[in-house]
Amino acid sequence: MNTASERFNAAFRLVFSLFLALVIGGLLFLIAGYSPLSAYAAIFKGAIGSPGAVMTALSQATPIIFTGLAFMVAHKSGVLNIGAEGQLYAGAMAAAIAGAYIKGLPLWIHLVISLLAAIIAGGVWGAIIGILKVRFGSQEVITSIMMNSIMINFTSYLANFPLKDEGSIGQTIRIQQTSILPVLSSKHQLTIAIFLAVIATVIMHYVFKQTVLGYEMEAVGKKSRSAKTAGINTGKISIISMFLSGAIAGLAGASVVLGVSHRFIDGFSSGYGFDGIAVAALAGGNILSLLISGFFFGALKAGAMTVNRVAKIPFDFVIVIQALVIIFIAAPKITENVMSRFRKNSTRRKKTWEAS
């Protein structure tokens, strides 16, 4: 069990990592000829500078909280699920089909069926990766990346040919009104999907902390051999964890289709599946912290829209800042070395001051 001191040090390293990312990002702004202060002021204003900005940040955070949770569930079970993007597309297409072609149902029943379709589609697509790993020894990183391409291209085919709506854009027909997620703010594209993301996160936190399944998943993730010796069916647990991971990623796709676009649009994702990896890394293995890290990345995305519109700074700069955050968190030795250097310099200055 982590002591209070260890938790404080971990939190401090996280904050320091964010600080380093912002400093280096500021230098890049400066080198490119932009004012770092103006850029960060615009990002801050667009992220949390008003109630509307906060709602936009929550809207942007919704799918990446789902995908961050999807990655973490698999990772805690010892599986690296890099396939959340494909599972997200599977869930999105399933939700679009269920939402558009099932008719005559009451609002909440149709909505629940559409969400279940996304859960099953994403879960099955994720479980296939687990089965390939368990049965054939396939490396899940490779298979999940390949399956991303398969599902993205397959859904693109469906949206451009057999299921295509009228017009030049590759998209399915509009879903029925009875399968649309209730809206919290139409202007900011915020729906009750944000509550579903919070509920899913809390449920998975409970599963890992209070259930036998959660215990077995963590046991397999930490010490697979020991778990097997203890009688845990490690193969079964890996497949279950990948089903759960894919199901949650499928909900991410459903949140966009049922809440924002109201149809499947070819190439709708801006990389939500891969953003989820970054969100999970920032959360540092703590499931509930995903809500904070997800909002942070959502705020960055919302702020990036403002900085692009107001300060005319390319959106790519915010992506660079996101990447820097992940680099410093994923490579803690870098942060620790920088912190150690600061401590040594501080101690040296203190000794010099005391000597004088």
N, C-alpha and C positions, 0 to 999 in steps of 0.2 A: 504493500500500500504506500502511495506517495505521501511524504511528510508535507507539512505546510511550507517548509523551506523549499522543497523540491518544486512544489506547485508555484511558489512565488518566482523561483528562478526560471521556470518554463514560461510563465506569463511575461516576465521581464524580457526574455529572449525573443518572444513573439513581438512585443512592442518595439524592441530595438530593431528587429528585422524589418518591421514596417517603416521605422524611422530611416534606416539605411536605404530602403527602396525609394522612399520619397526624396531623400537627399540626392541620390544618383539620378533619379528621374528628373529632378530640378536641374542638375548639371546638363543633362541631355537637352532639356528645353532651352537652356542658355546657349549651348553650342549650336542648336538649330536656329537661333535668333529670336526665340520667344522669351517673354518674361515669365520666370517660374512663379513669381508671386501672383501675377495676373492669371496664369493657367490654373494654379491651385485654388485661387479665389473663385474662379468660374466653376471648377469641379465641385468645390464645396457648396456653392450656391445651387448648382444643378442637382446635387446629391441630397442635401438635407437643409437647404436654405429656405424652404417654405413647406407648408403642408402638402402642396401639389408635388413638390420635388420628392418628398418622402414617399408618397404614394407611387410615383414613377419608380423609385428605387425598390420598393416592395414588389412591384410588378416585374421588374427585371430580375429580382432575386428569386422569385417563385420557382421557375424551372431549374435553376442551378442549385437550389436547396435540395430539390428532389434528386438531381444527378449526383450531388455531393454525398447525399445519404446513400444512394445506390453504390457508389464507389466504396464508401466506408464499411457498409454491411459486408461486402465481398472481401474487403481487405482485412477486416477483423477475423474473417474465417480463413485467412491465408491464401486468398485468391485475388489476383490483380485483374480487376474487370476494367479493361480499357474500351469495352464495347458498349458503354452507356449511350453513345450517340446512335448506334444502330438500334438498340433496344428502345430508345426514345422515338425513332422513326417508326418502328413497328407498332408501338403504342399509339402514336399519332394517327397512323393510317387505320388501325383497327377502330379507334374512337370515331374517326371521320366516317367510316363505312357504317358502323352501328348508328351513329347520329343521323346519317342522311337517309339510309334505306329502311330502317325500322320505323314503322309509322303506326299511329293510333294509340300510343301509350301515354299515360299521364306524365306530367313533368318529371317528378322525382324518380319514378320507375325507369323512364327512358334514360335519364341522366346517369343513374346508377349502373344500368346495363352498359352504357357507353364507356363509363369508367372501368367497369369490370372487363370489357373487351380489351381495353388498353393494358390493364394489369396482366391479363392472361397472355396477350401477344408479346409484351415485353418480357414477361416471366419465362415463357417457353423459349424465346430467342436467347435469353440469358442461360437457361438451363442446358441448352445444347452445348454451350461452351463448357459448362461443368461436366457434362457427360463425356465430351471429347477428351477432357483432361483426365477423368477418372478411368474411363474404359480403355483409352488408347494412348494415354500419357502425353497428349498434345500440350504444347506450351500455351497457356491461356492468353498471354499477351499477344502472341502471333495470331491465334485463332480469333480472338475478339476483334483485333484490328481488321482482319480479313472479312469477318462477318459484318462489320460496320459498312464496308464497301458494298457487300452483297445486298443488305437491307436498304441502304440509301438508294442504290441504283434500281432495286426492284420497286420501291415505292415511287421513284421517279417515273418508271415505266407505267405504273398504274395511273399516276396523275396526268400523264401526257397522252395515254392511249385509251385503254378500256374504260377508265373511270373519269376521263377528262370532261370538264364542263366547257361550255362555249367560251370562245375567246382565245387569245394567243398565249395566255399564261397557263403553265402546267398546274392545274388544280382540280380538285374534286368538286362536286356540287355542294351547295351550302347545306349544313346540317339542319335538322328540324329544330324549331323553336323550343321544343320540349327537352332537348338534350344540351341546351346552352347553360353554362355555369352562371349562377346569379352574379350580377355585377355590383361591385362596391363603388367604383368610379370609372365610368365609360371613357372620360377624357384621358385618364391615365392608364387605361387598360388593366385595371386592378379588379380581380374577381375573388370569389371565395376560395379559389385554388390556393391562396396564401395560407388559409386556415387548414386546408388539407395537407399542405407541406408541413406545417407545424404539428398537426396531429400525427402524421406519419413518423416524424422525427421523435416525438414523445413515445409513441408506441414501440419503435425500435429500441429506444433507450430502455424502456421497461423490459422488452424481450431479453436484451443482453444482461440486464441487472437482476431480473427476477424469475426467469424461466429456465427450465432444463435445456431447451433448445439453444437459448442464448449462451448458456454456460458451455455447452458442447461446441458451439461455433467458435467461441473464443479459445477454448482448449485446443481445438484443431488448428486454429490460426497461430497460436503461440508455440505449441509443441505437438506437432502432428504425430510423431512416433509415440510419445508418451500417451497421447489421447487414444491411439490405436491399441496400445498395451492395456489401457484401462477399460477396453471393451467398446469404445465409441466407434461407430461405423463412419470413418473419416470420408469415404467416398460419397456416402449418402448425404452427409453434412455439407460437403462441397457443392453438390448438385442443388440441395435446398437453398444454400446461401446464394448461389448464382440465380436461382429462380426468383428469390426475394429481391435481389439486386436489380435484375432485369424488370421485375414488376414495378418497382419504384421508379426506375428510369422511364418505363412506359407511361406512368402517371405524369411525368414531366411533359411528354409529348401531348398527352390528353389535355393538360392544363392550357397549352397553347391553342390547340384545335378547338376545344369546347369553350374556351374562355376569351380568346383574342381574335383569331382569324375566322372561326366558325366554318372552317373547311380545311382540308389538307392542301398546303401549297408547296410545290416542289422547291426543295432547298430552303425551307423556312427556318431551320436552326442556324444560329450564328456560332455554333460550336458549343452548345449547352453541355453536351456530354463531356467534353474535355475541360470546360470551365469547372465542372463538378469535381474533377481531380484536384484542381487548384483550391477549391473551397474546402475539400476534405483535408488537404495538406495544411491549410491555414487553421483549421479546427484542431489539429494536433491529436487526432484520435479520440476526441471527446464528442460524442454524438450531439449533445445539446448545444455545444459550441458551434455546430453547423449553422444554427439559426443566426448567430452573430456574424460568422465569416460569410455566409450567404448574403446577408444584408450588406456587408462591406463591399462585396464584389458587385452586387446590384446597384449600390450607391455609386461605385466607380463607373459603371456602365451608364447610369443616368447622368452623372456628372460629365461623362465624355460627350454626350449629346449636346450639353450646354456649351462645353468648351469648344466644340467644333462649330457650333452655331454663332456663339458670341465672340470668342477670341480667334476664330478661324484657324484653330490648331487641329491638325489631323487626328482623327479618332485613334490611329495606330499608337500614338504616344501613351494613351491610357493602357493599351494592351501591353506595351513595354513595361509599364509600372507593375501591372499584374504579374508579368513574367519575373520581374526582379523580386517581388514579394515571395514568389514560389521558390526562386533560386536560394534566397537567404534562409527560408524555412526548411527546404528540402536538403540543404547543405549546411547543417548547424555549425560545423567546424569553422566555416567562414565567419559567421556571426560571433562565435566564441572567441576566435582569434582577434577580431576587431575589438570586442569588449575587453579582452585581456590586455590589448595594447593601450586602450584608454585607461584601464586601471593602473597599469605600470607608469604611464605618463603622469597620472594624477598623483600617485604615490611619490614619484620623483620630485614633482613640483612642491608637494607638501613638505618633503624632507628638506629641500632647498630653502623653502620659506622659513622652516623652523630653525635651520642652521644660521640664517641671516638674522 
